[in-house]
Amino acid sequence: MARILITSAIPYINGIKHLGNLVGSQLPADLFARYMRARGHEVMFICATDEHGTPAELAAAKAGKPVAEYCAEMHAVQAEIARGFRLSFDHFGRSSSQRNHRLTQHFAGALDKAGLIAEVSEKQVYSIDDKRFLPDRYITGTCPNCGYEAARGDQCENCTKQLDPTDLINPRSSISGSTNLEVRETKHLYLRQRSLRDKLEAWIDSKKDWPILTTSIAKKWLNDGDGLQDRGITRDLFWGIPVKKGDQPWPGMEGKVFYVWFDAPIEYIAATAEWADAHGKTDADWERWWRTDKGAADVTYYQFMGKDNVPFHTLSFPATILGSGEPWKLVDYLKSFNYLNYDGGQFSTSQGRGVFMDQALSILPADYWRWWLLSHAPESADSEFTWENFQASVNKDLADVLGNLVSRVTKFATSKFGALVPAGGTFGAMESALIADLGGRIAEYATLMEAMEVRKAAAELRAIWVIGNEYLQSAAPWTVVKTDPEQAQAMVRLALNLIRVYAILSRPFIPDAAAAMMAAMGSEDWSWPEDISRAMRMLQPGHPFTVPENLFRKITDEERADWQVRFSGVRT
């Protein structure tokens, strides 16, 4: 049994996320966590809400609520939606937790002790009308790189180039829209990332099995232009983690907070500590996942995220870990994703464009969305959600292939032989061939899942469903029952066992349908079909089963047309 640590990029607190956010991090991480649990491994799957920085303050102001109250409410909303999508987090934490306050301040103190923190006087934009400095996202303007007119002060959403607020052309306050801005001097703490360049490069070079997308982005940020830059880790904001060295004040940094991109990744560790607190466990219980001197040396750590988050997780967060000089666990495998676009354009939280997670669940159950998103995951390139493709995939893959097989088998078996697994006949050549084919395909499916090849794994799972349908078409028990009822019983017995195996294999992708299939087979045995010949005989003659409710309904053309219109505009 291996020990598997999984973290998904933590979503910003400002509002409900769209389907592109879901498929770029949380959903594939959940797929992998569910699969690893199914194989008997010990899994710790962690996520949280990212509650600091400009997005939280601006969203709270827009909602007319104190920022702490807004964050608490939105955390509850995001946690409920995550449950709706069956995301199986072991803990869904909050970056505003006291655990994260203490850990972030601890890391800052350790980095300072190691000589990796510099105090820098810098020029920063000050809004005369707002009477405050405007860091990061409090400023919008035109990107000097691509000309995008709504670029933020930390990063351009259009071209993903990292920016400083003073880089923007025609800047304006995100609070008031005021252009009455001037540059004033302020002091901030900088993480001296450049001095860690060789260590970071050696570490990245050691990851030979990382996706090309991940390593190419990391190398680009490491080497482009002047290469890796020192990075400011404090901001002039009211909401955030106060700047301290451990539990000691930091002279000259009064009234400042740590930059959200410094404290947010530390929340992965802090959220695991929150998990321990929530379950009455000790510090040793979470440290065994994160401290290599306390048991984490045998942990394999996987991260899942969209490509825009890769630079911070391959450079800045590892710089924090390596620079601390302490035995913290570094990521072993970073699975990154391209963007999912929406119906000819881009999903956008800020612009309210696309289908958002709460809206999706109000239309159809989670499994419909989980299947489409994972089977179309934007791994090697950007992919696009269209309503026509979604309808076709649901109707063909889920309703026609899997749902139809379960319905046909259970209804036929009940009508001809009753509600118990029939005892007659023995498996013949066709049954043996199916079992052999299944064995090979399940092995390939497992290989793809372990390699986190999400789309290929989905295609292999669908192929496994298809060969069951092909067997039924060839065997035709509904015809054989007329001339050889004993052999028809053997065919039905095989098909009922096949449904149980399908439940196990499908559970990481479509957990609700898998649970319904397993319940219909009257079984609670979710053990992986290592021995497929044995697995196809688990439901013995006389074992009770039921006909489940229709697993998947088809999407009508009228529904599709209605949804296309409903979600073509901007969410309010």
Residue pairs with C-beta under 8 A, 6 or more apart in sequence:
1 40
1 41
1 42
2 36
2 41
2 42
2 300
3 41
3 42
3 44
3 289
3 298
3 299
3 300
4 33
4 36
4 41
4 42
4 43
4 44
4 299
4 300
4 302
5 43
5 44
5 46
5 289
5 290
5 296
5 299
5 300
5 301
5 302
5 329
6 29
6 32
6 33
6 36
6 43
6 44
6 45
6 46
6 301
6 302
6 303
6 304
7 29
7 45
7 46
7 47
7 268
7 301
7 302
7 303
7 304
8 25
8 26
8 29
8 30
8 45
8 46
8 47
8 303
8 304
8 305
9 24
9 25
9 26
9 303
9 304
9 305
9 306
9 309
9 313
10 47
10 48
10 49
10 50
10 95
10 264
10 267
10 268
11 17
11 21
11 25
11 26
11 47
11 49
11 50
11 78
12 49
12 50
12 55
12 56
12 349
13 49
13 50
13 51
13 55
13 56
13 59
13 70
13 71
13 74
13 75
13 78
14 55
14 56
14 58
14 59
14 74
14 349
15 59
15 74
15 349
16 77
16 78
16 81
16 356
16 357
16 358
17 78
17 81
17 349
17 356
17 357
18 342
18 347
18 348
18 349
18 353
18 354
18 355
18 356
18 357
19 340
19 342
19 347
19 354
19 355
19 356
19 357
19 360
19 369
19 373
19 385
20 306
20 339
20 340
20 341
20 342
20 347
20 354
20 385
21 306
21 347
21 349
21 357
22 85
22 357
22 369
22 373
23 337
23 340
23 373
23 374
23 376
23 377
23 378
24 305
24 306
24 337
24 339
24 340
24 378
25 304
25 305
25 306
25 309
25 337
26 47
26 82
26 85
26 87
26 304
27 85
27 87
27 370
27 373
27 374
28 304
28 335
28 337
28 374
28 377
28 452
28 454
29 45
29 47
29 302
29 304
30 45
30 85
30 86
30 87
30 88
30 89
30 508
31 374
31 449
31 454
31 508
31 509
32 302
32 304
32 335
32 449
32 452
32 508
33 43
33 45
33 88
34 88
34 507
34 508
34 511
35 449
35 450
35 508
36 43
37 43
37 88
38 504
38 507
38 508
38 526
38 528
39 446
39 528
40 528
43 90
44 90
44 272
44 275
44 289
45 88
45 89
45 90
46 89
46 90
46 91
46 93
46 268
46 271
46 272
46 275
47 82
47 87
47 89
47 91
47 92
47 93
47 271
48 91
48 92
48 93
48 94
48 95
48 267
48 268
48 270
48 271
49 71
49 74
49 75
49 78
49 92
49 93
49 94
49 95
50 95
50 260
50 264
50 267
51 71
51 75
51 94
51 95
51 96
52 95
52 96
52 237
52 239
52 240
52 241
52 257
52 258
52 260
52 263
52 264
53 136
53 137
53 235
53 237
53 239
53 240
53 259
53 260
53 261
54 135
54 136
54 137
54 138
54 174
54 237
54 260
55 137
56 67
56 70
56 71
56 239
57 67
57 237
57 238
57 239
58 137
58 138
58 174
58 175
59 70
59 74
60 66
60 67
60 69
60 70
60 71
61 67
61 175
63 70
65 73
67 238
67 239
68 96
68 239
71 94
71 96
75 94
77 358
78 92
79 92
81 357
81 358
81 361
82 89
82 92
84 357
84 358
84 361
84 366
85 357
85 361
85 366
85 369
85 370
86 366
86 370
86 511
86 512
88 511
90 275
91 271
91 272
91 274
91 275
91 278
92 271
93 99
93 100
93 267
93 270
93 271
93 274
93 275
94 100
94 267
94 271
94 274
95 260
95 263
95 264
95 267
95 270
97 267
97 270
97 271
97 274
99 270
99 271
99 273
99 274
99 277
100 241
100 263
100 266
100 267
100 270
100 271
101 241
101 242
102 247
102 270
103 266
103 269
103 270
103 273
104 241
104 258
104 262
104 263
104 266
104 270
105 241
105 242
105 244
105 245
105 246
105 247
106 246
107 266
107 320
107 324
108 117
108 189
108 233
108 243
108 244
108 245
108 246
108 250
108 258
108 262
109 244
109 245
109 246
109 248
110 323
110 324
110 325
110 326
111 117
111 191
111 320
111 323
111 324
112 245
114 323
114 324
114 325
115 192
116 191
116 192
116 195
116 196
116 323
117 189
117 190
117 191
117 192
117 233
118 189
118 190
118 192
118 230
119 187
119 188
119 189
119 190
119 252
120 187
120 188
120 189
120 190
120 232
121 185
121 186
121 187
122 185
122 186
122 187
122 188
122 232
123 166
123 183
123 184
123 185
124 133
124 134
124 135
124 165
124 166
124 183
124 184
124 185
124 186
124 236
125 133
125 134
125 139
125 153
125 165
125 166
125 171
125 181
125 182
125 183
126 132
126 133
126 134
126 181
126 182
126 183
126 184
127 133
127 134
127 138
127 173
127 175
127 176
127 178
127 180
127 181
128 178
128 180
128 181
128 182
129 173
129 176
129 178
129 180
130 173
130 175
130 176
130 178
132 236
133 184
133 186
133 236
134 153
134 165
134 173
134 174
134 175
134 181
135 153
135 165
135 235
135 236
135 237
136 152
136 153
136 154
136 165
136 235
136 259
136 260
137 152
137 153
137 154
137 174
138 153
138 165
138 173
138 174
138 175
139 152
139 153
139 165
139 168
139 171
139 172
139 173
139 174
139 181
140 150
140 151
140 152
140 153
140 168
140 171
140 172
140 174
141 149
141 151
141 153
141 168
141 169
141 170
141 171
141 172
142 148
142 149
142 151
142 168
142 169
142 170
143 149
143 151
143 156
143 158
143 159
143 161
143 163
143 168
143 169
144 163
144 167
144 168
144 169
145 156
145 159
145 161
145 163
146 156
146 158
146 159
146 161
148 156
148 157
148 158
148 159
150 157
150 350
151 157
151 158
151 163
151 168
152 163
152 174
153 163
153 164
153 165
153 168
153 171
154 162
154 163
154 164
154 165
154 261
155 161
155 162
155 163
155 308
156 163
157 348
157 350
160 307
160 308
162 221
162 311
165 171
166 183
170 179
171 179
171 181
172 178
172 179
172 181
173 179
173 181
186 236
187 252
187 253
188 232
188 233
188 234
188 235
188 256
189 232
189 233
189 234
189 243
189 250
189 253
190 230
190 231
190 232
190 233
191 230
191 231
191 232
191 233
191 262
191 316
191 319
191 320
191 323
192 230
192 323
193 200
193 228
193 229
193 230
193 231
193 315
193 316
193 319
194 227
194 228
194 229
194 230
196 228
196 319
196 322
196 323
197 222
197 227
197 228
199 322
200 222
200 228
200 314
200 315
200 318
200 319
200 322
201 222
203 318
203 322
203 330
204 215
204 218
204 219
204 222
204 314
207 214
207 215
207 332
207 333
207 334
209 333
210 333
210 334
211 334
211 335
211 336
211 379
213 307
213 310
213 336
213 337
213 338
213 379
213 380
214 310
214 314
214 334
214 335
214 336
217 307
217 310
217 311
217 314
217 336
218 310
218 311
218 314
218 315
221 228
221 311
221 314
221 315
222 228
222 315
228 315
231 316
231 319
232 259
233 258
233 259
233 262
234 243
234 253
234 256
234 257
234 258
234 259
235 256
235 257
235 258
235 259
235 260
236 255
236 256
237 256
237 257
238 257
239 257
240 257
240 258
240 260
240 263
241 257
241 258
241 263
242 256
242 257
242 258
243 250
243 253
243 256
243 257
243 258
244 250
261 312
261 316
262 316
262 320
265 312
265 313
265 316
265 317
265 320
266 317
266 320
269 286
269 290
269 328
272 286
272 289
272 290
273 283
273 286
275 281
275 286
276 282
276 283
276 285
276 286
284 294
287 294
287 295
287 296
288 294
288 295
288 296
288 299
289 295
289 296
289 299
289 329
290 296
290 328
290 329
291 327
291 328
291 329
292 327
292 328
292 329
293 327
296 329
299 329
300 332
300 333
301 329
301 330
301 331
301 332
301 333
302 331
302 332
302 333
302 334
302 335
302 452
303 313
303 331
303 333
303 334
303 335
304 335
304 336
304 337
305 313
305 334
305 335
305 336
305 337
306 336
306 337
306 338
306 339
307 336
307 337
307 338
307 339
309 336
310 334
310 336
313 331
313 334
314 334
318 330
318 331
321 328
321 330
322 330
333 452
335 452
337 377
337 378
337 379
338 378
338 379
338 380
338 381
338 382
338 383
339 346
339 347
339 378
339 382
340 347
340 373
340 376
340 378
340 382
340 383
340 384
340 385
341 347
341 382
341 383
341 384
341 385
342 353
342 354
342 355
342 384
342 385
343 354
343 384
343 385
343 386
343 387
343 564
343 568
344 384
344 386
345 353
346 353
346 354
347 353
347 354
347 385
348 354
351 570
352 570
352 571
352 572
353 570
353 571
354 385
354 567
355 385
355 567
356 571
359 567
359 571
360 369
361 369
363 563
364 394
364 555
365 512
366 511
366 512
367 398
367 509
367 510
367 511
367 512
367 513
367 552
368 394
368 398
368 552
370 509
370 510
370 511
371 393
371 394
371 397
371 398
371 458
371 509
371 510
372 385
372 389
372 390
372 393
372 394
374 454
374 455
374 458
374 509
375 393
375 397
375 455
375 458
375 459
375 462
375 509
376 383
376 385
376 389
376 393
376 455
377 383
377 454
377 455
377 458
379 453
379 454
379 455
387 560
387 563
387 564
388 560
390 555
390 560
391 555
391 557
391 560
394 552
394 554
394 555
395 554
395 555
397 462
397 465
398 510
398 513
398 551
398 552
399 551
399 552
399 553
399 554
401 462
401 465
401 466
401 469
402 465
402 502
402 506
402 513
402 551
402 552
403 513
403 550
403 551
403 552
404 469
405 465
405 468
405 469
405 472
405 495
405 499
405 502
406 499
406 502
406 517
406 520
406 548
406 551
407 547
407 548
407 550
407 551
408 472
409 472
409 492
409 495
409 496
409 498
409 499
410 496
410 499
410 520
410 545
410 546
410 547
410 548
411 547
412 477
412 478
412 492
413 422
413 492
413 495
413 496
413 545
414 547
416 481
416 485
416 488
416 492
417 489
417 492
419 544
419 545
419 546
420 541
420 542
420 543
420 544
420 545
421 492
421 493
421 496
421 539
421 540
421 541
421 542
421 543
421 544
421 545
422 489
422 490
422 492
422 493
422 541
423 489
423 493
423 541
423 542
424 485
424 486
424 487
424 488
424 489
424 490
425 484
425 486
425 487
425 488
425 489
425 490
425 491
425 493
426 490
427 435
427 490
427 494
428 487
428 490
430 471
430 474
430 475
431 471
431 475
431 490
431 491
431 494
434 467
434 468
434 471
434 494
434 498
435 532
435 533
435 536
437 467
438 464
438 467
438 501
438 532
438 536
439 532
439 533
441 460
441 463
441 464
441 467
442 464
442 505
442 529
442 532
444 460
445 457
445 460
445 461
445 464
445 505
448 456
448 457
448 460
449 457
449 508
458 509
461 505
461 506
461 509
464 502
464 505
465 502
468 495
468 498
468 502
471 495
472 495
475 491
477 488
477 491
477 492
477 495
478 488
480 487
480 488
480 491
481 488
493 539
493 541
494 536
496 521
496 539
496 545
497 535
497 536
497 537
497 538
497 539
498 536
499 517
499 520
499 521
500 517
500 518
500 521
500 523
500 525
500 535
500 538
500 539
501 529
501 532
501 535
501 536
502 514
502 517
503 514
503 515
503 517
503 518
503 521
503 526
504 514
504 518
504 526
504 527
504 528
504 529
505 529
506 513
506 514
506 517
507 514
507 515
507 526
513 551
513 552
516 548
516 549
516 551
517 548
517 551
518 524
518 526
519 546
519 548
520 545
520 546
520 547
520 548
521 539
521 545
522 539
522 543
522 544
522 545
522 546
523 538
523 539
523 543
525 538
529 535
529 536
539 545
